[in-house]
Amino acid sequence: MKNLTNKVLIITGAGSGIGRALALQLAREGARLALNDWNTKTLQATVDLIGQDQSLVYSQAFDVSDRPAWESFAKKVNDHFGQIDGIFNNAGITTFPETIPEMDPIDFSRVLEINLWGVIHGSQVVIPYLLKQKASLVVNVSSLLGLMGYGGQGAYVTAKFAVRGFTETLRQELAGTGVLVTAIHPGPVKTNLTRNIKFHDQDLVNKLSRVFDDAATTTPEAAAEIIIKGIKKGKHRILLSPRTKMLDRLVRLLPNSYHRYLPRTFRPGHLIKKALAKRAAEKQGAILGETSV
Ligand SMILES: NC(=O)c1ccc[n+]([C@@H]2O[C@H](COP(=O)([O-])OP(=O)(O)OC[C@H]3O[C@@H](n4cnc5c(N)ncnc54)[C@H](O)[C@@H]3O)[C@@H](O)[C@H]2O)c1
């Protein structure tokens, strides 16, 4: 899709990071926007930052894992603008690093509900509207961690690999319809992703966020620019940084042994190991406490 002027584009998770940067840049391109986030305040802040004719922006706060909310949102967007030309399934969360055996299944499911089911609901509900247009878009945000495994992020990796498989399959199913289906694979981007982690120890979350910020070489603005450029060129797969491209090649070249050659920043580091040990000790303490009662 070369020209985004007047296109009606849905962006989820538009209250922060990549979603907000996409909203601001797409507004400058002259697109009409339907924005979502579950955080009402940050969503409104994005709308205020766009600051142009408010009839060009529609926003609604809801949780992307809520299917009835999606159905009502898509209908309202279509009633408001008269059409829908594209969707950016961008909203996502991550969790404090934990190994797969340690992770509470409820926390694991929550990541899948948002990062995977949010994308499935958004795509399934919106595609019937997109098929009415000559040219339209489904843009699903996966991750570098949709290309390679990563210790301590099992639920996130599971969801992002699934988003990639879902998107690549959807692309085959919609071939010839005029819907461009694109998967985005960001490497670390300097956003609030880790700061937004819900975890009982805020001090550890802050430490993890500092480590993440140091590793994140891409800004949300640069990420949005690369995504928009890629979509205009009709790309099906957009890798956001040279490091992501290098790691993608490594994984494909050495599928059996790539984990041995990952740079230090891509292995669960000292801080994470310490945090995991502390968490395990706390859990052990709680179990011992329970059994001694
Ligand atoms: N930042 C990175 O390094 C990075 C790397 C790879 C992939 N990603 C992906 O990029 C996407 C955007 O993340 P970001 O880095 O901009 O993080 P961010 O935390 O800055 O922004 C994510 C936004 O999504 C919203 N959100 C979360 N759960 C939601 C829900 N259930 N319903 C509605 N809104 C919800 C949050 O409130 C937030 O505003 C995510 O899918 C993330 O997994 C990010």
PDBQT file of the ligand as one rigid body, heavy atoms in Angstrom, charges set to zero:
ROOT
HETATM    1  N1  LIG A 301      10.079  -3.162  22.859  1.00  0.00    +0.000 N 
HETATM    2  C1  LIG A 301      10.639  -4.224  22.348  1.00  0.00    +0.000 C 
HETATM    3  O1  LIG A 301      11.854  -4.441  22.482  1.00  0.00    +0.000 OA
HETATM    4  C2  LIG A 301       9.854  -5.210  21.550  1.00  0.00    +0.000 A 
HETATM    5  C3  LIG A 301      10.550  -6.257  20.926  1.00  0.00    +0.000 A 
HETATM    6  C4  LIG A 301       9.816  -7.179  20.204  1.00  0.00    +0.000 A 
HETATM    7  C5  LIG A 301       8.446  -7.075  20.113  1.00  0.00    +0.000 A 
HETATM    8  N2  LIG A 301       7.808  -6.057  20.747  1.00  0.00    +0.000 N 
HETATM    9  C6  LIG A 301       6.347  -6.006  20.642  1.00  0.00    +0.000 C 
HETATM   10  O2  LIG A 301       5.948  -4.720  20.221  1.00  0.00    +0.000 OA
HETATM   11  C7  LIG A 301       4.609  -4.490  20.652  1.00  0.00    +0.000 C 
HETATM   12  C8  LIG A 301       4.510  -3.107  21.265  1.00  0.00    +0.000 C 
HETATM   13  O3  LIG A 301       5.235  -3.102  22.493  1.00  0.00    +0.000 OA
HETATM   14  P1  LIG A 301       6.116  -1.862  22.991  1.00  0.00    +0.000 P 
HETATM   15  O4  LIG A 301       7.520  -2.319  23.024  1.00  0.00    +0.000 OA
HETATM   16  O5  LIG A 301       5.750  -0.630  22.270  1.00  0.00    +0.000 OA
HETATM   17  O6  LIG A 301       5.670  -1.833  24.524  1.00  0.00    +0.000 OA
HETATM   18  P2  LIG A 301       4.846  -0.745  25.391  1.00  0.00    +0.000 P 
HETATM   19  O7  LIG A 301       4.605  -1.409  26.701  1.00  0.00    +0.000 OA
HETATM   20  O8  LIG A 301       5.555   0.547  25.383  1.00  0.00    +0.000 OA
HETATM   21  O9  LIG A 301       3.466  -0.617  24.591  1.00  0.00    +0.000 OA
HETATM   22  C9  LIG A 301       2.518  -1.652  24.567  1.00  0.00    +0.000 C 
HETATM   23  C10 LIG A 301       1.129  -1.033  24.720  1.00  0.00    +0.000 C 
HETATM   24  O10 LIG A 301       0.170  -2.105  24.660  1.00  0.00    +0.000 OA
HETATM   25  C11 LIG A 301      -0.816  -1.854  25.649  1.00  0.00    +0.000 C 
HETATM   26  N3  LIG A 301      -1.448  -3.128  26.027  1.00  0.00    +0.000 N 
HETATM   27  C12 LIG A 301      -0.877  -4.166  26.689  1.00  0.00    +0.000 A 
HETATM   28  N4  LIG A 301      -1.790  -5.133  26.874  1.00  0.00    +0.000 NA
HETATM   29  C13 LIG A 301      -2.953  -4.701  26.319  1.00  0.00    +0.000 A 
HETATM   30  C14 LIG A 301      -4.245  -5.256  26.196  1.00  0.00    +0.000 A 
HETATM   31  N5  LIG A 301      -4.534  -6.467  26.716  1.00  0.00    +0.000 N 
HETATM   32  N6  LIG A 301      -5.198  -4.556  25.549  1.00  0.00    +0.000 NA
HETATM   33  C15 LIG A 301      -4.926  -3.333  25.037  1.00  0.00    +0.000 A 
HETATM   34  N7  LIG A 301      -3.719  -2.739  25.154  1.00  0.00    +0.000 NA
HETATM   35  C16 LIG A 301      -2.752  -3.416  25.776  1.00  0.00    +0.000 A 
HETATM   36  C17 LIG A 301      -0.040  -1.246  26.824  1.00  0.00    +0.000 C 
HETATM   37  O11 LIG A 301      -0.906  -0.537  27.709  1.00  0.00    +0.000 OA
HETATM   38  C18 LIG A 301       0.943  -0.350  26.082  1.00  0.00    +0.000 C 
HETATM   39  O12 LIG A 301       0.419   0.949  25.894  1.00  0.00    +0.000 OA
HETATM   40  C19 LIG A 301       4.276  -5.641  21.604  1.00  0.00    +0.000 C 
HETATM   41  O13 LIG A 301       3.505  -6.606  20.926  1.00  0.00    +0.000 OA
HETATM   42  C20 LIG A 301       5.622  -6.204  21.959  1.00  0.00    +0.000 C 
HETATM   43  O14 LIG A 301       5.554  -7.564  22.337  1.00  0.00    +0.000 OA
HETATM   44  C21 LIG A 301       8.482  -5.134  21.443  1.00  0.00    +0.000 A 
ENDROOT
TORSDOF 0
